[in-house]
Amino acid sequence: MRYGVVRVSPDLPPPNVQRRLIEAAGCDIVLEERQPTAASQRNLFHLLFGLRSGDEVLVHTLGAFEATTGDLARLMRRFFEA
């Protein structure tokens, strides 16, 4: 499964630009947050930590995760394990 993550952030292109690029890359599921909250961030990480072998995640930049360096390191380790 190929997931695309679209987030609203002043550091990222507008969501419609992110979505267009992700759809062009052939993502099966696009996860889009218009109003990021702590709860939506937890839900996103819960989904991402549950990825299986062969799954892919596309984001414009790692900044789309709006996570601490430690959280990003754990997420990247999980990606490599999957």
MARZA-551946 format. One record per atom (N, C-alpha, C, O): residue number from 1; x, y, z; residue in three letters. Coordinates in nm, 4 decimals. Atoms other than C-alpha are relative to their C-alpha. Layout:
BEGIN
    nr          X          Y          Z   rest
   NUM          X          Y          Z    Ala
...
END
This chain:
BEGIN
    nr          X          Y          Z   rest
     1     0.0853    -0.1166     0.0000    Met
     1     0.0000     0.0000     0.0000    Met
     1     0.0903     0.1235     0.0000    Met
     1     0.1920     0.1269     0.0693    Met
     2    -0.0772    -0.1244     0.0074    Arg
     2     0.1305     0.3463    -0.0835    Arg
     2    -0.0853     0.1122     0.0604    Arg
     2    -0.1936     0.1437     0.0111    Arg
     3     0.0695    -0.1076    -0.0706    Tyr
     3     0.0276     0.6251     0.1552    Tyr
     3     0.0644     0.1338    -0.0336    Tyr
     3     0.1865     0.1428    -0.0466    Tyr
     4    -0.0489    -0.1359     0.0171    Gly
     4     0.0596     0.9980     0.0905    Gly
     4    -0.0512     0.0850     0.1153    Gly
     4    -0.1672     0.0731     0.1549    Gly
     5     0.0380    -0.0848    -0.1125    Val
     5     0.0564     1.2533     0.3721    Val
     5     0.0013     0.1455    -0.0452    Val
     5     0.1026     0.1952    -0.0945    Val
     6     0.0152    -0.1411     0.0341    Val
     6    -0.0710     1.6078     0.3098    Val
     6    -0.0318     0.0740     0.1290    Val
     6    -0.1264     0.0396     0.1997    Val
     7     0.0198    -0.0758    -0.1239    Arg
     7    -0.0427     1.8598     0.5929    Arg
     7    -0.0011     0.1491    -0.0291    Arg
     7     0.0608     0.1955    -0.1249    Arg
     8     0.0003    -0.1458     0.0066    Val
     8    -0.1146     2.2283     0.6400    Val
     8     0.1115     0.0504     0.0903    Val
     8     0.1146     0.0193     0.2094    Val
     9    -0.1109    -0.0565    -0.0765    Ser
     9     0.1987     2.4127     0.7503    Ser
     9     0.0569     0.1171    -0.0786    Ser
     9     0.0622     0.1134    -0.2016    Ser
    10    -0.0617    -0.1118     0.0711    Pro
    10     0.3603     2.7464     0.6724    Pro
    10     0.1320    -0.0386    -0.0667    Pro
    10     0.1795     0.0324    -0.1552    Pro
    11    -0.1270     0.0450     0.0559    Asp
    11     0.6785     2.5513     0.5913    Asp
    11    -0.0166    -0.0912    -0.1213    Asp
    11     0.0823    -0.1329    -0.1815    Asp
    12     0.0278     0.0915     0.1108    Leu
    12     0.5101     2.3377     0.3233    Leu
    12    -0.0777     0.0716    -0.1099    Leu
    12    -0.1405     0.1745    -0.0849    Leu
    13     0.0832    -0.0564     0.1068    Pro
    13     0.3533     2.4116    -0.0152    Pro
    13    -0.1481    -0.0126     0.0374    Pro
    13    -0.1825    -0.0887     0.1278    Pro
    14     0.1437     0.0126    -0.0277    Pro
    14    -0.0254     2.4598    -0.0181    Pro
    14    -0.0457    -0.1456    -0.0141    Pro
    14     0.0097    -0.2206    -0.0945    Pro
    15     0.0460     0.1391     0.0050    Pro
    15    -0.2176     2.1355     0.0404    Pro
    15    -0.0382    -0.0486    -0.1392    Pro
    15    -0.0142    -0.1648    -0.1722    Pro
    16     0.0389     0.0452     0.1336    Asn
    16    -0.3541     2.1289    -0.3155    Asn
    16     0.1224    -0.0364    -0.0845    Asn
    16     0.1151    -0.1269    -0.1676    Asn
    17    -0.1245     0.0334     0.0712    Val
    17     0.0050     2.1284    -0.4509    Val
    17     0.0543    -0.1332     0.0514    Val
    17     0.0935    -0.2190    -0.0277    Val
    18    -0.0469     0.1266    -0.0579    Gln
    18     0.1084     1.8510    -0.2093    Gln
    18    -0.0853    -0.1157    -0.0509    Gln
    18    -0.0326    -0.2195    -0.0908    Gln
    19     0.0915     0.1060     0.0430    Arg
    19    -0.2010     1.6477    -0.3017    Arg
    19     0.0238    -0.0361    -0.1471    Arg
    19     0.0265    -0.1541    -0.1821    Arg
    20    -0.0224     0.0257     0.1421    Arg
    20    -0.1378     1.6852    -0.6758    Arg
    20     0.1268    -0.0832    -0.0208    Arg
    20     0.1268    -0.1772    -0.1002    Arg
    21    -0.1247     0.0750     0.0131    Leu
    21     0.2215     1.5612    -0.6387    Leu
    21    -0.0148    -0.1432     0.0515    Leu
    21     0.0362    -0.2375    -0.0091    Leu
    22     0.0186     0.1328    -0.0584    Ile
    22     0.1182     1.2702    -0.4171    Ile
    22    -0.0888    -0.0866    -0.0888    Ile
    22    -0.0612    -0.2050    -0.1081    Ile
    23     0.0859     0.0767     0.0903    Glu
    23    -0.1621     1.1653    -0.6496    Glu
    23     0.0743    -0.0395    -0.1269    Glu
    23     0.0542    -0.1490    -0.1794    Glu
    24    -0.0793     0.0319     0.1190    Ala
    24     0.0777     1.1834    -0.9453    Ala
    24     0.0962    -0.1152     0.0267    Ala
    24     0.1334    -0.1880    -0.0653    Ala
    25    -0.0912     0.1090    -0.0363    Ala
    25     0.3054     0.9429    -0.7566    Ala
    25    -0.0731    -0.1324     0.0158    Ala
    25    -0.0101    -0.2356     0.0387    Ala
    26     0.0762     0.1244    -0.0029    Gly
    26     0.0237     0.6879    -0.7499    Gly
    26    -0.0312    -0.0530     0.1383    Gly
    26    -0.0349    -0.1745     0.1580    Gly
    27     0.0343     0.0454    -0.1349    Cys
    27    -0.0643     0.6772    -0.3805    Cys
    27    -0.1383    -0.0641     0.0016    Cys
    27    -0.2303    -0.0182    -0.0662    Cys
    28     0.1279     0.0688    -0.0145    Asp
    28    -0.3436     0.4373    -0.2859    Asp
    28    -0.0909     0.0753     0.0969    Asp
    28    -0.2123     0.0821     0.0774    Asp
    29     0.0750    -0.0724    -0.1033    Ile
    29    -0.4494     0.6413     0.0187    Ile
    29     0.0709     0.1315     0.0268    Ile
    29     0.1922     0.1346     0.0473    Ile
    30    -0.0546    -0.1313    -0.0330    Val
    30    -0.4006     1.0138     0.0785    Val
    30    -0.0558     0.0406     0.1358    Val
    30    -0.1770     0.0513     0.1539    Val
    31     0.0375    -0.0444    -0.1343    Leu
    31    -0.4036     1.1211     0.4435    Leu
    31     0.0193     0.1507     0.0047    Leu
    31     0.1317     0.1997    -0.0064    Leu
    32    -0.0085    -0.1454     0.0046    Glu
    32    -0.4848     1.4905     0.4598    Glu
    32    -0.0579     0.0600     0.1269    Glu
    32    -0.1694     0.0273     0.1677    Glu
    33     0.0441    -0.0697    -0.1202    Glu
    33    -0.5094     1.7085     0.7687    Glu
    33    -0.0056     0.1490    -0.0299    Glu
    33     0.0966     0.2112    -0.0590    Glu
    34     0.0160    -0.1439     0.0222    Arg
    34    -0.6479     2.0569     0.7238    Arg
    34     0.0250     0.0785     0.1285    Arg
    34     0.0767     0.1901     0.1247    Arg
    35    -0.0188    -0.0644    -0.1304    Gln
    35    -0.6404     2.1417     1.0948    Gln
    35     0.0726    -0.0978     0.0926    Gln
    35     0.0082    -0.1649     0.1732    Gln
    36    -0.0728     0.0954    -0.0839    Pro
    36    -0.3616     1.9391     1.2611    Pro
    36    -0.0222     0.0265     0.1489    Pro
    36    -0.0174     0.1404     0.1953    Pro
    37     0.0163    -0.0053    -0.1454    Thr
    37    -0.4240     1.8638     1.6274    Thr
    37     0.0875    -0.1078     0.0620    Thr
    37     0.1432    -0.1922    -0.0082    Thr
    38    -0.0779     0.1041    -0.0687    Ala
    38    -0.2473     1.6557     1.8890    Ala
    38    -0.0624    -0.1369    -0.0251    Ala
    38     0.0093    -0.2351    -0.0443    Ala
    39     0.0681     0.1284     0.0221    Ala
    39    -0.5095     1.3835     1.8418    Ala
    39     0.0243    -0.0509    -0.1423    Ala
    39     0.0487    -0.1699    -0.1621    Ala
    40    -0.0230     0.0447     0.1379    Ser
    40    -0.4690     1.3775     1.4626    Ser
    40     0.1451    -0.0430    -0.0193    Ser
    40     0.1727    -0.1352    -0.0960    Ser
    41    -0.1413     0.0386     0.0058    Gln
    41    -0.0901     1.3618     1.5062    Gln
    41     0.0190    -0.1402     0.0582    Gln
    41     0.0904    -0.2221     0.0002    Gln
    42    -0.0078     0.1342    -0.0606    Arg
    42    -0.1266     1.0594     1.7388    Arg
    42    -0.0577    -0.1044    -0.0944    Arg
    42    -0.0001    -0.2119    -0.1109    Arg
    43     0.0624     0.0949     0.0931    Asn
    43    -0.3606     0.8914     1.4888    Asn
    43     0.0897    -0.0280    -0.1199    Asn
    43     0.1015    -0.1425    -0.1636    Asn
    44    -0.0916     0.0174     0.1127    Leu
    44    -0.1161     0.9502     1.2031    Leu
    44     0.1168    -0.0908     0.0393    Leu
    44     0.1511    -0.1835    -0.0342    Leu
    45    -0.1131     0.0823    -0.0425    Phe
    45     0.1748     0.8038     1.4005    Phe
    45    -0.0435    -0.1425     0.0297    Phe
    45     0.0312    -0.2366     0.0030    Phe
    46     0.0514     0.1345    -0.0253    His
    46    -0.0391     0.5095     1.5101    His
    46    -0.0087    -0.0772    -0.1321    His
    46     0.0324    -0.1930    -0.1400    His
    47     0.0095     0.0640     0.1310    Leu
    47    -0.1108     0.4331     1.1442    Leu
    47     0.1384    -0.0292    -0.0562    Leu
    47     0.1632    -0.1389    -0.1063    Leu
    48    -0.1332     0.0173     0.0589    Leu
    48     0.2512     0.4842     1.0370    Leu
    48     0.0819    -0.1066     0.0720    Leu
    48     0.1595    -0.1778     0.0082    Leu
    49    -0.0732     0.1038    -0.0723    Phe
    49     0.3903     0.2614     1.3137    Phe
    49    -0.0576    -0.1387    -0.0275    Phe
    49     0.0041    -0.2398     0.0061    Phe
    50     0.0613     0.1281     0.0327    Gly
    50     0.1522    -0.0098     1.1918    Gly
    50     0.0238    -0.0445    -0.1436    Gly
    50    -0.0390    -0.1399    -0.1897    Gly
    51    -0.0263     0.0377     0.1385    Leu
    51     0.2917    -0.0247     0.8385    Leu
    51     0.0560    -0.1413    -0.0086    Leu
    51     0.1221    -0.1907     0.0828    Leu
    52    -0.0495     0.1347     0.0234    Arg
    52     0.3683    -0.3635     0.6934    Arg
    52     0.1084     0.0014    -0.1067    Arg
    52     0.1293     0.1021    -0.1745    Arg
    53    -0.1044     0.0133     0.1009    Ser
    53     0.6480    -0.4852     0.4721    Ser
    53    -0.0574     0.0320    -0.1377    Ser
    53    -0.1629    -0.0191    -0.1753    Ser
    54     0.0441    -0.0388     0.1331    Gly
    54     0.6164    -0.3301     0.1273    Gly
    54    -0.0801     0.1289    -0.0052    Gly
    54    -0.0965     0.1866    -0.1127    Gly
    55     0.0729    -0.1262    -0.0022    Asp
    55     0.4128    -0.0282     0.2390    Asp
    55     0.0968     0.1154    -0.0224    Asp
    55     0.2143     0.1074     0.0134    Asp
    56    -0.0805    -0.1194     0.0261    Glu
    56     0.5396     0.3129     0.1314    Glu
    56    -0.0741     0.1227     0.0502    Glu
    56    -0.1971     0.1261     0.0525    Glu
    57     0.0563    -0.1264    -0.0453    Val
    57     0.4872     0.6643     0.2677    Val
    57     0.0667     0.1121    -0.0785    Val
    57     0.1893     0.1193    -0.0856    Val
    58    -0.0524    -0.1150     0.0727    Leu
    58     0.5250     0.9787     0.0577    Leu
    58    -0.0437     0.1270     0.0714    Leu
    58    -0.1611     0.1441     0.1041    Leu
    59     0.0261    -0.1316    -0.0580    Val
    59     0.5511     1.3258     0.2108    Val
    59     0.0844     0.1010    -0.0758    Val
    59     0.1846     0.0657    -0.1380    Val
    60    -0.0779    -0.1031     0.0689    His
    60     0.6722     1.6558     0.0719    His
    60     0.1366     0.0149     0.0657    His
    60     0.2383     0.0186    -0.0036    His
    61    -0.1239    -0.0025    -0.0785    Thr
    61     0.9363     1.6818     0.3480    Thr
    61    -0.0278    -0.0669     0.1336    Thr
    61    -0.1435    -0.0902     0.1687    Thr
    62     0.0204     0.0555    -0.1342    Leu
    62     0.9930     1.5286     0.6901    Leu
    62    -0.0711     0.0988     0.0912    Leu
    62    -0.1308     0.0589     0.1912    Leu
    63     0.0711    -0.1005    -0.0778    Gly
    63     0.8565     1.8568     0.8254    Gly
    63    -0.1501    -0.0227     0.0014    Gly
    63    -0.2195     0.0290     0.0890    Gly
    64     0.1432     0.0302     0.0037    Ala
    64     0.5125     1.7282     0.7286    Ala
    64    -0.0438    -0.0788     0.1224    Ala
    64    -0.1611    -0.0760     0.1597    Ala
    65     0.0349     0.0783    -0.1190    Phe
    65     0.5271     1.5012     1.0323    Phe
    65    -0.0107     0.0858     0.1250    Phe
    65    -0.0711     0.0434     0.2235    Phe
    66     0.0007    -0.0896    -0.1161    Glu
    66     0.5730     1.7963     1.2714    Glu
    66     0.0296    -0.0779     0.1285    Glu
    66    -0.0465    -0.0731     0.2251    Glu
    67    -0.0378     0.0867    -0.1114    Ala
    67     0.7514     1.5610     1.5094    Ala
    67     0.1372     0.0408     0.0546    Ala
    67     0.2145     0.1102    -0.0114    Ala
    68    -0.1313    -0.0242    -0.0585    Thr
    68     1.0470     1.5815     1.7427    Thr
    68     0.1034    -0.0860    -0.0722    Thr
    68     0.0684    -0.1807    -0.1427    Thr
    69    -0.1072     0.0791     0.0605    Thr
    69     1.3824     1.4494     1.6280    Thr
    69    -0.0059    -0.1438     0.0491    Thr
    69     0.0150    -0.2369    -0.0286    Thr
    70     0.0106     0.1352    -0.0555    Gly
    70     1.3378     1.1516     1.8609    Gly
    70    -0.1139    -0.0779    -0.0622    Gly
    70    -0.0979    -0.1952    -0.0960    Gly
    71     0.1138     0.0674     0.0624    Asp
    71     0.9937     1.0709     1.7206    Asp
    71     0.0295    -0.0351    -0.1451    Asp
    71    -0.0066    -0.1430    -0.1921    Asp
    72    -0.0374     0.0299     0.1390    Leu
    72     1.1269     1.0978     1.3653    Leu
    72     0.0977    -0.1160    -0.0075    Leu
    72     0.0870    -0.2008    -0.0961    Leu
    73    -0.0966     0.1098    -0.0015    Ala
    73     1.4166     0.8677     1.4518    Ala
    73    -0.0708    -0.1333     0.0234    Ala
    73    -0.0400    -0.2321    -0.0432    Ala
    74     0.0758     0.1229    -0.0252    Arg
    74     1.1752     0.6077     1.5946    Arg
    74    -0.0831    -0.0386    -0.1227    Arg
    74    -0.0929    -0.1563    -0.1574    Arg
    75     0.0809     0.0273     0.1181    Leu
    75     0.9521     0.6413     1.2893    Leu
    75     0.0864    -0.0543    -0.1130    Leu
    75     0.0482    -0.1515    -0.1783    Leu
    76    -0.0890     0.0477     0.1059    Met
    76     1.2429     0.6001     1.0461    Met
    76     0.0501    -0.1420     0.0306    Met
    76     0.0605    -0.2249    -0.0597    Met
    77    -0.0426     0.1352    -0.0390    Arg
    77     1.3661     0.2958     1.2409    Arg
    77    -0.1116    -0.0994    -0.0297    Arg
    77    -0.0853    -0.2087    -0.0798    Arg
    78     0.1134     0.0878     0.0267    Arg
    78     1.0165     0.1455     1.2149    Arg
    78    -0.0163    -0.0234    -0.1500    Arg
    78    -0.0449    -0.1352    -0.1930    Arg
    79     0.0096     0.0144     0.1444    Phe
    79     1.0088     0.2141     0.8403    Phe
    79     0.1027    -0.1012    -0.0510    Phe
    79     0.0710    -0.1860    -0.1343    Phe
    80    -0.1040     0.0913     0.0448    Phe
    80     1.3381     0.0312     0.7950    Phe
    80    -0.0261    -0.1426     0.0464    Phe
    80     0.0070    -0.2382    -0.0237    Phe
    81     0.0339     0.1339    -0.0484    Glu
    81     1.2182    -0.2596     1.0091    Glu
    81    -0.1092    -0.0622    -0.0847    Glu
    81    -0.1080    -0.1826    -0.1104    Glu
    82     0.1121     0.0513     0.0812    Ala
    82     0.9018    -0.2902     0.7996    Ala
    82     0.0519    -0.0347    -0.1385    Ala
    82    -0.0248    -0.0796    -0.2237    Ala
END
